[in-house]
Amino acid sequence: RGVGDDNQDQAAQFDSWSDHLIAALCEQYGALRSPAASSSSSPSVKPKQQPAGWKSQNEFRRQKRKEKAAANGEDTEEAMWTAEDQMNEIVLELDQGDDSDDEDNRPKKQDSGVVDVEDIGVVMKESEAAALSREMVTPLQRKALTKEGYKIIGTHSAVKLCRWTKHQLRGRGGCYKHTFYGITSYQCMETTPSLACANKCVFCWRHHKNPVGREWRWKTDDAKELVEGAISRHQTMIKEVKGLPGLIQSRWEEAFTVRHCALSLVGEPIMYPHINEFCRELHAREISSFLVTNAQFPEKIAALEPITQLYVSVDAATKDSLKAIDRPLFKDFWERFLSCLTQLKAKGQRTVYRMTLVKEHNMKELDNYVELIHLGEPDLIEIKAVTYCGKSDASDLTMQNVPYHQEVRDFCELLCAKLGGGYELATEHAHSNCVLVAKTKFKIDGHWHTWIDYDKFHTLIQAYVCSCDGTPFTTMDYIAPTPAWAVYNAPEAGFDPIETRFRRTKEGKVVEIEYTATDSGCG
């Protein structure tokens, strides 16, 4: 919780914190009775023998207070016992317990409320259970996220309407996934089952208003309820855009049927304990799954069941630059990162490296990127310029850190050359400053097949779910041809010609750009 300027009056803040800590611990373990009552407690507690004249810190402090109270003419008995003494006495009582294995000689929980050694495990479990019943999102975080347009689902999930959904509803173009993989942008739902993340990336467009954590320690919502809640709130947001200027009625009606789900809204989706059940619920509704992970949970990647497409964020190619850009919470972040890439190689379905280029940060590590690509052998590599999201106290990025699309293209061409074969430039979406590099196996008879046959995928995944041992299938079992307008170097630069392109003039007006047929076969 925020405490304002935590550099001011630190001594007072520490005193307040320690008082609350002592009170909370005393409340948890129970208040002690008076020292006299404690001394007459069960004889099974055998204090350790101490040298003559020895006094514990507790006894010494109480004696000093008693002497001071007597000098001031105050009640010496009242001055002898404080809440801090109670907590210290608990520690002392635990420390003086007999080490004997004899059941009869073990310290027992006294009527005073003192917790003995053998009860600590029970207390810890109760404490863990209490933590797991705590909601992830605090009221302050909920308010901040809601203000930015997020619809909170349950206690740890959210959904938000993507701007590309609104663009394509108006016939103004689809997102890069439409160009690269053939999704219908106006039927795509962007959500997350975990608002928490294990990184605090400098380019995160959420400005770190979401929680962070290295493990799941919150109340867990049911996967089916989350999927139903996400779809319901997404449909509500679709209703709200009905009055949008230029809205295409037929697309608006189709938008209520969600066909794709981008699990990349915010946070770390794979942290959610029931991520497999969540994806199964999507697939049961014939909704494709695009899951993005920040490469800090290799065991989760290993346990993940087949999905439509699995992304791993590769935000830097060296340990130092990854630490500077992703600002991970784990101390062993680099080892976890490399392990995630190794696990990715073992997956049978479509795998993607998502690389975000930040000028002056991670664009000079080509040789290191080559090593990482050979480690995980992803099917596809998305290389995108960082998106500047305005000034933020959480990041010092400026527009100077955003590469131009030509700089992204140059980087991709150099990368493919250094890879020495096996990968080629496949498609691009200039509006998003994004290029797709693909394995050459997707280029069949000279034509790229980076698009996805979604009907075929759903047939395959249902067979996998229904079979006892999981009917295996691979990336190449559900590919589809990439249209000519989407391929790298096409004049359209990834803009679907059935859409209408608009540009903003210097005067601030939005005007339509007339489309001209080209030799790419899209006219």
N, C-alpha and C positions, 0 to 999 in steps of 0.2 A: 504494500500500500504506500502511496506517496506520502511524504512527510515534508513537502515543500523544499526549501533550500537546506539539504542535509549537510552543508558545510558550516552552518551557523549553530552555535550553542551545542556543540557535540557532547559536552559533559552532561548537560541537562537531558539530552536525548538518550544517552546511555543509562542514566539513572532511571528514567521513565521505562526504558526497555527492560532493564534488569528487574525493576519492581513488578512489571507485568509478567515476566517470565517466572519469577519466584511464586507469584500468586497463582499462576496457571498450574505449575508443577505441584504446589501444595494442594490445590483443589483436586488434581488428578489422583494423587496418592492418598489424600485424606489428611486432615489436620491432626497433629500429634496432641496427646494429652500433656499435662504438665510434666516437668522433669521427674517429679516425685513418683507420678504414676508410671512413667516409663521404667524407672529403676526397679519397680516392684512387679514388672511384667514376667512372663513365662520364664522359668529357669532354663528352658531349652536353648535360649540365646546366651552363648558363652562369650563374653567380651575377651579380646586378646589381652594378655598381660603386658603392662607398660611399666617403664622404669619409675621408681619412686619420685614423686613430685612432678610427674609428667602431666601436662594438661593439653587436651585437644584444643584446636583453634577455636572451636565453639565455646568450650569452657573458659578459655582465656578471655575471649571477647565479652562473654556474659559477666565475668568477674570484674572486668574494667568498667562496664556499664553500671554494675551494682555499686562499685566504689564511687563513681561519679554521681550516681543518684543519691547515695548517702551523704555526700558532701553538700548536695543541693537541698537536702532535707526532703527528698521525694520518697515514694514507696519503692523500696528496693525489690520487692517481689515482682511488681509490674514491669520493672525495667529489665528483668532477666530474660524475657522470652519474646522473640520477634518472629515474623514470618520467615525471615531469612534463616534464623536458627532452626526453625522447623524443617526447612529443606536440607540444611546441613546435617541435622540429626538423622534424617532419612539416609543420607549417604553414609554417615558414620555407622549407623545400625547395620546397613548392608555390608559394609567393609569389615565389621567385627563378627560376622557370622562364622559358625564352626564349619571347617572343611570336611568333617566326617561324612562318610557315605551312609551312615546309619540313619534310616528314615526318621527314627524318634528324635535324633539330635539335630535335624535340619531346622532352620529358622522357619517359624510359622507366621502367618499374618495375624497381628495382634488386633485386639479390639480398638486400639488407637488408630488403626488405618494404615500402619506401616506395612509396605509391601516387601516381602522377603525375596531372597535370591531366586527360589524356584518359581516364583510368581511373575518374575519380570517378563518371561516369554509370553505369558498370557496377556499381561498389560500391553506389551508391544503389539501383539496381534490385534487387541482391541483398538489400539491407537491407529494401526494400519487400516483396520476396517472403517474407523471414523474418517480417515483421510480419503478412502475410496468412495465415501458417500458425499464428499465435497464436490461441488460443481466447479467445472473448469473455468468458466467465464464469470468474472466478478461483475457486479452491477455497473461499475465504472467502465469496464471493457465492453460490456454489452451496450452501454449507452454510446460509446465512441464508435463501435462497429455499426450500430444501427443508424447513426448519423451519417455514415458514409455509404449507406444503401444496402448493407448486408441484412439479410433476413435470418435471424438466429433460429436454429432448429434444436429443440431439446436443450441440453446443457453444454454441448461441446461442438456443435456443427453449424454450418451456415450455407446459404445459397445467395447468389447475386446475379443480376441480369447483365450479361456481357454486352459491351457496346457494339460488337460485331453482330450479335443477334438482332439488335435494333437496326443496324445498317442494312442487313440483308432483308429484314422485314420491309424496308423501304426501297429495296432494289438497288442499293448503293454499294454492293460488293460484299464478299464473304471474308472470313478470317484466313490465316495462313493454313489452317487445318483443312479448309475447303479446297485450297489450291494443292496442298501436298497429298491429302488422303481422301478427299472427296466427301467430307462430312457436309451436312446441310446446316449452315451456321444458325439459321433461325429456329432449328429444332434441337439445338445443343443447350444443355444445362450445365452451368459451372457451379460446382459445389465442393465441399470438403466435409468429411466425417470427423476431422480433428483440427480445431483452430490453433492448437499448440504446435510449436516447431522447436527443433533442436539447434537451429541456426538463427542468426540475426543479420542477414545479408545486407550489405551496404546499398544494394539496388532494390530492395524489397519495396514494392509500391504500396504496401499496407502500412508503412511508417511504424511498424512494430507496435501496433495497437493490440495485437493478439498475444495470448500467453506463450510462454516458453517452458521447455522441460526436457529432461533426458530420458524419462520413462513415464509410463501411464500411471498416474496416481489420483485419478479422479473418478467420479461416478460415471458409469458406462451405460449409454442408451442402447436400446434394441436396434439392430441393423434394419429390420423391416420397417419399423416406425420412422427411422431416419430417412429412408428412401421415399416412403410415402409422404413424409413431411416436406422433403426437398421438392418433390414433384408438385405438391399442392401449392407451396409458396412460389415456385417458379411460374405456375399457371396463373397465380394471382398477379404477378408482375407482368405477364403477357397481357392480361386483361387491362391493366393500367396504361398500356401504350396504345390502346385502340385509337385514340385521337391524334396520334403522331402524324405530322404532315407527310404526305406521300406514301402512307402505309398501303401495302398491297393486301387486299382483303383475303384472297385465297391463301397467301402465306401466313397471315395472322391466324386463320382458322387451323392451318396445319401445325402451327407452332405449339398448340396445346398438346400435341402428341410428341413427347420427348423421344428422340432417336439416338442421341449421343450424350455422354456425360464426361465432362472434363474435370477430373479430380485434381485440380491445380489452383483452386481459388485462393487459399491462404493456408498456412500451417503445413503440417506433415501428415498427409492422409494415411500413410502406412503405419503410423503409430497407433491408430484405432485398433483395439484388440480383436474386433470382429470384421476386419477388412475383407476377408474372403466371403463372409456371409453378405456383406454389403454389396460386393460385386456380383454375387450370385443373384441377389434381388434385382439388380440392374439387368442382368442378362435374361432373367425370367420374364422381364417386361420388354425384351428385345431392344434394350438400350446398350449401345457400345460403350466400352470403358477405356478412357485414356488417363492413366494414373501417373503422376509425377512424384518422385521421391528425391530427397536431398542427399541421398547416399551416406546416411549415418546409421542405418539399421540393416546390416547384412543378413541377420537372422530372419528378419521380416521378409526380405526379398526372397530368401531361400524357401520360406514357407508359403509364399504367394501362389495361389492357383492361377491357371491361365486367364488372361484378360486380353482385350483387343490390342492394346499397345502399352508397353511399360517404358517410362522415361526415367532416366537418372540425370540429375543436374550435374554437369561437369563445369564448374564455374572458374576453375583455375587448374593449372597443370603442375604446380609445385606446392610443397607443404606450406611455405611461407606465404605465397600469394593466396592460397586457399584460406589460410587463417585470416589474412587481411580482408578478403572479400566476403567470405561467408560468416566470419566471426562465430565459429561453432562453440557449443557449450561443452562438448566432450573433450577431454584432454587427449585422448587417443583418436582424434578426429581423422587423422591421415590414414591410420591403419584401418579404420572403419570404412573410409572412403575407398581405399584400394580393394578391400574385401567385398564391398558392394559391386564394384566393377567385375570382379571375378565371379560373383554369384550371377550377375547379369548374363555372362557368357553361357551359363548352364541352362538358361530359360529357353523353352522351345518356341515361344511366340515372338511377335515383333518387339524388338528392343531398340531404344533410341537414346543417344547422348544428346542432352540439351545444353548447348554451350552459349553463354551470354558474354559478348565481347564488351569490355570496358577499357577505353583508351587510357594509357598510362598505368594500367593495372595488369592485364593478362593477355595482351596481344603479341607479345614477343617471345612466347614460350612454345613455338611450333614443334620443336624436337620433342619436348616433354609431352605435348598433346599426342604426338604420334605414338609414343610409348604407351600412353593410357588407352588409346584406341586399339592397339594390338593386345592389350591386356583384357579388355571386355568384349572386343569384336562385335560392336553393335551393328544391327542391320542398317540403321539410319543414323545420321548425325545432323541435328538441327543447329544451325549457327546463326545467332541473332544479335543485333546490336542492342545494347542496354537501353531501356526506356527511361527517360528522365521524367520523374514524377513531381517535380517542384522541390523547392527548398525544404529541408527537414532537419531537425535537430539530431536525428538518428543517423544522418549520412552527410558527407561533404561533397557528394557528386554534383557536377554542374553539366551544362550542355557541352562543355569542352570534352567531357568524357564519353560522349555519344558519337560513335563512328558513323560516317556516311555510308550509304548502301554500297557505293563503289569500293569503299575500304573493306566492307564485309566480303564482297566478291573477291577482292584481291587476296584477302586472308584465306578464303576457301580454296582458291586456285593453288596457292602455295602449299596448303595443307595436303591437297590431293597429290601434288607433285612429290612431296616428301613421303607420302604413304607408299609410293612406288607401286601402284596398282591395287586392284581389289575394290577401290572406291572411285566414284566419279560424281561430278556435279549433276544433279538430277532436275531439281525444280527451284523456283524462287518466288518470293512474294515481296516485291519491292516496297509496297506500302508499309509492311511490317519490318523492313530492313532485315529480311530473313532468307537464308538459302538452305536447301536440303541437299546433303551429300548422302549418296546411297551405295550399298554394295552393288557390284556389277551384275549380280545374279538377278536383280530386279530389271535389268535391261535385256529383254527377250526379243530376239530377231530385230535388234536396233530400236526397239520401242520400250520406253520406261513403263513399269507397272508398280508405281508407288501407291496408287489408290487401293482402297479396301473394298472387297465384296462383302458388304455387311450382312446380307441375307445368308451368304455361305458361312460367315463366321458364326452366326447364331445357330445354324444347323449343326456346326461342328461342336460348339460349346454345349449345346443341349445333349448331344451324343456323349460328350465327355462326362457331363453331370449324371446322366442316366445310367452309364455303364458302371459296373462294379469296380473295375480297376482303372477307369479313366481312359477312354479311347484317345490315343495320342494324335495330335495334329501339329503342323508346323506353319511357319510364316508363309511359305509359298502356297499353302492350301487355300488361302483366301485373299489373294492379290487380284487387282483389277487394273486395266490400262490407264495410264495418265494422259489426259487430253493434251493436245498440242499447245494450247495457250498457256499451260502451266509449266512446261519444261523450261529448263535453264536457257537463257538467251532468246526466248521467244519475245516478239515485239510487245506483247501484252504485259510482260513482266509479272505474270501471275494473276492478273485481273481478269475475272471471268467475263467474256464478251456479252453474255446475256444480261449483265448488270449495267447500270448507268453510272458513269464516273462523274463526280462533282469535285470542283476545286474551289478553294477560298481565294478571292482576289486580294490585292493589296488594300483595297478599300473595305475589306471585310465582308464582301458579298459572296454567297455561295452560288456558283454557276455551273451548269451542266457542260461537260466536255463531250463534243461530238465524237462518236466512235467511227473509225475507218477500218474497213476490212483489210486483212493482211495476208501475206503468203503462208502464214502458219496453219492455215486450214480452219480458222475460226470465223471467217467472214460470212 
